[in-house]
Amino acid sequence: MKLSVELTLTPLKDDYIPTIKAFIKSIRNTDFTVLENPLSTQLYGEYDQVMNFLIPKIKTVFEKEDAVILQLKLVKGDRSKYEPDF
């Protein structure tokens, strides 16, 4: 089953940029389709592979940071080629 994931990481500290950059770099070099924009990062692939990949990445950033929010949106299917039709 295909999965589309949108991730938004929000470290709750003044010097938040290095944490965000490190997290994004940790998920860039994969076999998954990864799209980035100023507000979020999207990851597309097979459900089990994506979830098994993300679990340790999330744990690592949570262990390193005292206060951090990670917002996830999960959509069944591969929405990487989405284009508005309106």
PLY file of the C-alpha trace (Angstrom):
ply
format ascii 1.0
element vertex 86
property float x
property float y
property float z
element edge 85
property int vertex1
property int vertex2
end_header
0.00 0.00 0.00
1.33 3.42 -0.96
1.60 6.20 1.61
2.06 9.97 1.46
3.43 11.67 4.58
3.75 15.38 5.30
6.12 16.26 8.17
6.49 19.59 9.93
9.12 19.72 12.68
8.95 22.55 15.20
11.68 22.66 17.86
10.58 24.89 20.74
13.77 26.89 21.18
15.37 30.03 19.78
18.05 28.24 17.75
15.68 25.92 15.87
17.16 25.96 12.35
20.03 23.46 12.91
17.59 20.89 14.31
15.25 21.23 11.34
18.11 21.04 8.82
19.56 17.94 10.48
16.16 16.21 10.45
15.54 17.00 6.79
19.05 15.85 5.82
18.47 12.58 7.69
15.50 11.73 5.44
16.79 13.08 2.11
19.06 10.29 0.92
16.59 7.44 0.62
14.85 5.46 -2.09
11.64 7.31 -1.21
10.36 10.31 -3.13
11.08 13.34 -0.93
9.69 16.81 -1.71
10.52 19.88 0.33
9.03 23.34 0.63
9.42 26.14 3.21
6.60 24.80 5.39
7.01 21.01 5.33
8.68 17.96 3.88
6.75 15.24 2.09
7.79 11.60 1.87
6.19 9.04 -0.47
6.61 5.28 -0.60
5.32 1.91 0.57
3.51 2.11 3.91
5.59 -0.41 5.89
8.90 0.87 4.53
8.07 4.54 5.17
6.79 3.95 8.70
9.73 1.69 9.63
12.10 4.34 8.26
10.46 7.24 10.12
10.15 5.66 13.58
13.90 5.80 14.44
14.26 9.24 12.79
11.51 10.63 15.00
12.92 8.93 18.09
16.38 10.41 17.44
15.13 13.99 17.17
12.89 13.54 20.23
15.83 12.21 22.26
18.07 15.14 21.23
15.57 17.92 21.89
13.98 18.98 25.18
10.84 20.33 23.52
9.78 19.63 19.96
6.58 19.19 17.99
6.32 16.95 14.94
3.14 17.23 12.93
2.42 14.31 10.61
-0.25 14.05 7.96
-0.70 10.57 6.57
-2.64 10.01 3.36
-3.29 6.60 1.88
-1.92 6.51 -1.65
0.90 8.22 -3.50
0.02 11.91 -3.89
3.48 12.96 -5.12
2.20 13.76 -8.60
-0.84 15.73 -7.42
-1.78 18.71 -9.55
-4.88 20.82 -8.88
-7.58 20.44 -11.51
-9.50 23.60 -10.68
0 1
1 2
2 3
3 4
4 5
5 6
6 7
7 8
8 9
9 10
10 11
11 12
12 13
13 14
14 15
15 16
16 17
17 18
18 19
19 20
20 21
21 22
22 23
23 24
24 25
25 26
26 27
27 28
28 29
29 30
30 31
31 32
32 33
33 34
34 35
35 36
36 37
37 38
38 39
39 40
40 41
41 42
42 43
43 44
44 45
45 46
46 47
47 48
48 49
49 50
50 51
51 52
52 53
53 54
54 55
55 56
56 57
57 58
58 59
59 60
60 61
61 62
62 63
63 64
64 65
65 66
66 67
67 68
68 69
69 70
70 71
71 72
72 73
73 74
74 75
75 76
76 77
77 78
78 79
79 80
80 81
81 82
82 83
83 84
84 85
